Amino acid sequence: MTYTQPDPTQPKQPDKSLGDLFADLSAEFTQLVRTQVELAKTEIRQETDKLKVAGGAFGAAGVAGWMALLLLSFAAAWGLSEVMPEGVAFLLVGLVYAAVAAALFVAARNRMKDINLVPKDTVEDVKEDVQWARQKLS
């Protein structure tokens, strides 16, 4: 059996104490949590961008419904009033444009269903990290 001398220019590093090991573990865990928080922020930012698009769709649906109701309904109702009573013509036109506005609203609501503000990937990563930490500590 041969024994090799340590390099005299490099001091021997002592074994770490239990307190040092826990301090290292704490520092690494803190860094891990910070990284996970940054990942969660990124995911939430991506989802809020989708939310902005869906909100814009709701706005467009509202504006389109309002403009259609105001402008086209008068023209159509006056046109229909030539063949039916004026009140019935206005009611009929109002119902048609209400249906259009409802269809636009449903389309916008369906876009909202695709948006999830819970950062699923980060939640899964954190669960895995907690499980890993529990295994290491036990």
Residue pairs with C-beta under 8 A, 6 or more apart in sequence:
6 12
16 24
25 136
29 133
32 129
36 122
36 125
36 126
36 129
39 119
39 121
39 122
39 125
40 119
40 122
43 119
43 120
43 121
43 122
44 117
44 119
47 115
47 116
47 117
47 119
48 117
50 114
50 115
51 112
51 115
51 117
53 111
54 108
54 111
54 112
54 115
57 107
57 108
57 111
58 105
58 108
60 104
60 108
61 101
61 104
61 105
61 107
61 108
62 101
64 100
64 101
64 104
65 97
65 100
65 101
65 104
65 105
68 97
68 100
68 101
69 94
69 97
69 98
69 101
72 93
72 97
73 90
73 93
73 94
73 97
76 89
76 93
76 96
77 86
77 89
77 90
77 92
77 93
77 94
78 89
79 89
80 88
80 89
80 92
80 93
81 89
81 90
84 92
